[in-house]
Amino acid sequence: MTSRPFPQHALLHLLALATWLAVGVLGWFALPQGEALLEVGGLWLLFGGILLWTAHRGTYGPRYFALQTGLMAGLLLLAPPWSPFPILFFLLSAQAALVFPSRQTWKWVSLFALLTASIFLIRTGRGSGLAGAAVFAVGYFFFATFAQALRREQEARTQAQHLLQELQEAHERLRVYAQQSAALAVARERNRMAQEMHDTVGHHLTVAAVQLEAAQALLRQHPERAAQMLANAREQVRQGLQALRRTVAALRPPVEDLPAALKGLIGRFAQTTGLQVTAEIPEDLSRLPPPHRFLLYRAVQEGLTNVLRHAHARRVWIRLQVDEHRVVLTLEDDGHGPPADVPARGMGLRGMAEQAAQLGGQARLEAREQGGARLYLEVPLPPSETERGDSLEGLA
């Protein structure tokens, strides 16, 4: 017969002790003087001793209920028929409901009711005995039902606390994972920038080195050709230096003040290219986590670079929207539109999509209805500390 640990509430034990004392006081006055007083008092004291000893140990098993049921049978046989001692079965019914599963609880309560009815029939006769037993049996089942409801409420609260602890642990693991994902995204971006430096700066410097070697060989016999090669080498060095400056500037973390960083990036782009750029950027983006700010800056930078390289556009529109749950970036142009092989073109868009996916969002390049291309980036925002605390408290 399986059982549950009895709830270790001091109030429950005090109520049980108070019930036992009250029944003893009432039974003292209900007993006729000299009639089985010593026997009834001894059984009552033994019942209370077992009650106190078991409460001290905190284990209520079948042996406890069997012993107490036997003592109750003796009390009902020795005490007057309408004595208050059957009230102790109320106490045992509630304890059984707190300890045993439902089916076993009702077996014990049914045993209490059957024992009470049998003794009442023996002591008082069929009619009055059945009426008295029915009254007490209703009380047994009522107290057992009430105790079961109390037990279920306590189990539900314990489960909710356990789930809350698991949720907090899962949130901490997600936070660590988000930090690791952000670090991985930064590492991937650095690798991409390193590859870009190799492809651009390395190319310009290699060409310049070849031009310088050729100019050195032709300097005395063909000074005009040597001068032209020197000019070409100088131009290659200049282009390589510009590419290096752009790469170094991109590697700096320009995301502490995202609005200022974006406005500076857009302003330099418009001034250098002569394109007309219209930007709508909120003034306060301090709520955005560092990975989100980094991704948004990279997205605008990559989008403007693609416009310059492929779109042949004259105007660019940039819009950044932030609400309670997400941040959305759109970058549109009036150029030729996206190429047919968008997924295979360049690493910038693929890297942006991967970083957005790591944050639970998405990024795509699509055709604009009015002509041109449209870069769309959407990333969900993590809940604020206040919202997270409210949601966790709601589960408790």
N, C-alpha and C positions, 0 to 999 in steps of 0.2 A: 504494500500500500504506500504510494508515494505521498509526499507532503512538501510544503513550502516552508521556508524559515518564517517564524512568527515575527510580525513587525515589531521592531524594538522601539516602541513609543512608551515613554514613562506614563503618559496619560491613560493609555489602555490598561496598563498594569494597576494603576491607582483606581480606576473605575472597577476593575475586577475585584480588587481587594475591598473596595467600598461596598460592592454588591454582596460579597460574602459576609461582611460584618453586619450589614443591614438585615440580611436574611436570618443571621444568628440572633440578632436582637428581637426581631419579630417572632421567630420561632420560640424564644424563651418565654415570651408572654402567651404564646398559643398553646404551649404544653401544659397539661394539668400537672399540678405539683405532685412530684413523686412518681409520675407515670413515665417510665423509660427515660428519665431525664439524663441519667448518667450515660446511657448507651447513645442517645441522640446527640448529646453534647460531645461525646468522644468522636463519633463519626463526623460531626460538623468540624471539629478541630482538625481531624485528620485530612478532611477535604481541603481546608485552608492551608495546612502545612504542605501538602502536595502542590497546591496552587502556587504558594510562595517559592518553594524549592524549584519548581519547573520554570517560573518566571525568572528566577536568578540564573538558571542555566540557559534559558532562551531556546530550548528545544521542546516542542510539543508534538509528540509522536503518538502512534496508536496505543502504546502501553499507557500513556498518561490518560487518554480518554477511556480506556478500558477500566483502569483503577477508579477513576472518578465516577464512571457509570455504576460500578459495583457499590461504591459508597452511597451514591444517590438511591440505589435500590434499597439499601438498608435503611436510609433515612425515611423514605416513603413508607416502608413497612412498619417502622417503629413509631413515627410521628402520627398525629391525628390526620385524617383524610384531607382536611382543608387547611393544612399548615402552609406556611410560605416557602417551604423547602424546594418544591418544584421550580421555583424561580431560578435556582442554581442551574437548571437545565438551559435557561435562557443564556446564561454565561457560557456554558459548554457549547451550545449551538453557534454562538458568535465566534468562539475560538476555533471550532471546527471549520467554519467558513473561511477564516483567515489562514488556515493551515493547509487544508486539503483541496484538491480539485473539486469541481461541482458535483460529479457523480458520487464521489466518496463522502462529500459533505452531506448530501441528501440521505445517504445510507445511515450516517450517524444520527442525523436529526430524526429520521424515521424510527431508528432504534429508540431514541429518547421518548418519542411520542408513544410508541408501542409499549415500552416499559411502563410509562406513566399510566396509560389506559389499562394495562393488565392489573397493576397494583390497585388502581382506583376501583376496578370491577370487583377485585377480591375484597377490598375494604368497605365499599359502600353499596354494592349492588349494581345491576345493569344500567338502569335509567340515569340515576344521578352520577354514576361513575363515568359513563360515556360523555355526559354533558361536561363534567369537570375536565376530563382528559382532552375533549375537543378545544376547550378554552385554552388550556396550556399548550396544546399542539400548535394552535395558531400562533401563539407567542414564540414558540421555538422556531417555526419557519420564518416568522417576521424578522427575528433577530439574525437568523442565518442569512436571509436575503440582504438585510442592511449591511451586515459585515462583508458579504461578497461585493457589494457595490463599493464599500470603502477599500477593499483589497484591489479591485480593478482600477480605481482612481489612483491608488498609490503605484500600481504597476505601470499605468499609463504615464504618470509623472516621471517615474524612474526611466522608462523607455525614452521619453522626450529629452530628459537630461543626457542620456547616453547618446541619442541622435545629435543633440546639440554639440556634445564633445566631439563626436565624429565629424560633424560639419565644420567645426572650428579647425580640427586637424587637417581636413581636406582643403579648407581655405588656405591654411598655411602652406600645404604642399603645392597648391596652385600658385601661390605667391612666389614661392621659390622657383617653380617651373617657369613662371613668367619672367623672372629675373634671368634665369638661364637662357630662355628663348631670346630675350633682348640682347644678352651678351653674344649669343650665337649669330643673331642678325647683324650686330655690329662687326663681328669677325668676318662674316660673309661679305659685307659691304667693303670692308678693308681689302679683302682678297680681290674683289672686283676692281677697286680703285688701283690696286697694285698691278693687276693685269692691264688696266687702261694706261697706267704710266709706262708699262713696258711696251705697249703697242704704239703709243703716241710719242712720248719723249724719247724712247729708245730708237724709234724709227728716224725721228728728226736728227738725233745725234749721230746715228750711223751714217746717214746721208751726208751730214756736215763733215764727218771724218773723212769719207771718201773724197769729197770735193776738196778738202784741204790737202790731202795727199797728192791729188792730181794737180792742184795749183802749185804746190811746191815743186813738182817735177817740171812744170811748164813755165816757171817764173822767169827764167833767163831767155829761153828761146821764143816763147809766145806769151809775152806779158799781157796782151789784151785778153786772151783766153784765160790766163791765170787770174786776171782781175775779175772776169765774169764768174769764174768758179768761186773765188773768194766772196763775191757778192751773194752767190747762191748759198754758200756755206753759212754766211752771216744770217741770211733769211731763215735757213733751217734752224739755226741756233735760236733765233728770235721766236720762231713758232714753238720750238720745244720748250723755251723758257715760259712762254704764255701757258702752254699746256700744263707745265709743272706748277705754275702759280695757281691755275684753276683747280688742279688736283689737291694741292696742299690746302687751299682755302676750303675745299669740300670736305677734307678730312678733319678739319677743326669742328668741335661740337657746337654748332650754332643754334642750339635749341634751348638755351636757358631762358631767353626772351624770344619766343617763337614769332609773335607779330613783328617785332623789330627785325628779326633775321629774315623773315619772308619779304618784308617791304624792302630791305636792303638788296636781297637777291633779285627781286623783280625790278627794282630801280636800276641796278647795274645792267641787267639784261636789256631793258628798254633803251637805255642810253647807248649801249654797245651796238645793238642790232637795228635801232631805229623803228622797231615794231611798236604798235600802240597796244599797251597792256592795261586792261581794266581789272582791278582786284577789289574784292569785298572780303576783308579779313577782320574778325572781331578783335577788339582791343585787349580783352582779357582772356587769355588761354592758359592761365596758371593751373587750372584744374587738370589739364591733360598730363598723364604720366610721361616720364622721359621717353619710353619706347614709342609712344604715340607722336610726341613732338618730333622725334628723330625721323620717323616714317613720313610724316607730313612734309617736313623740309625736303627730304630726299625725293618725295613724289613730285613736288613743285619743281625742284631742280631737274629731275629727269624729264618731266613733261616739257619744260621750256627748252631743254636740249633737243628733244625729239622734234619740237616745232621748228627749231632753227635748222636742223639737219634735213628733215624730210618733208615738212608740211608746205614750204614756200607760201607762208601765210603773211597777211598784213596786220591782222588784229588777233589778240588773245584775250580771253575772259577767264578770270580765276575767281572762284567763290568757295569760301570755307564756312561751313555751318556746323554749329555745336549745340546739342540739346542735352537733356538729362541722361540719355541712354546711348548716344552715338555721335560720331563726328563724320562729316561727309565733305569730301573735296572734289570739285569738278574743275577741270582745266580744258577749255574749248578754244578752237582756232577756226579760221575761215579758209584754211588751205585746201590741199588736194584730198584730204581724207586719209584714213589709215590704210596701209598696204594690205594686200590680200593675205600675206604671210606674217600677220602680226605675231602669232605665238612663237615663230622661229626667228624673229628679227630682234637682235640685240639681247643683252643680258639684263638691261635695266628694268624693262617691264616684267620679266620673269622674276627677278629678285624682289621687285616691289610687291608682286602678287604673293610671293612666298612669305615675305614679312607680314603682309596684311593677314594672310591665312593663319600665321602663328599667333596673331592677336585676335583671332576669331572673326576677321573681316574679309573683304574681297577687293580686288582691283582689276579693272579691265579697260581696254582701249577699244572704242567703237566709233561708228560713223555718226556724225552730227546731222540732224534733220535738215538744217539750213545749209549744209555743206561743210566740209572740214572734218576734223576729228574731235573726239570728246574722251578725255581721261576721267574715269570715275573711280573714286576710292572711298570705301565706307568701312569704318572700324567701330565696334561697340566699345563703350566706356565701362570700366569697372565701377561698381557701386562705391559711393563715398563711404567714409567711416561711419557717419551717422546713419545712413540707410542700411549699412551692413549690421550695425548694432541693433537697429530696430527689428530687422528681419530675424536676427538670432534670438532676440528676446521674445519674439512672437512664437518661436518654436518651443520655448521653455514651458 
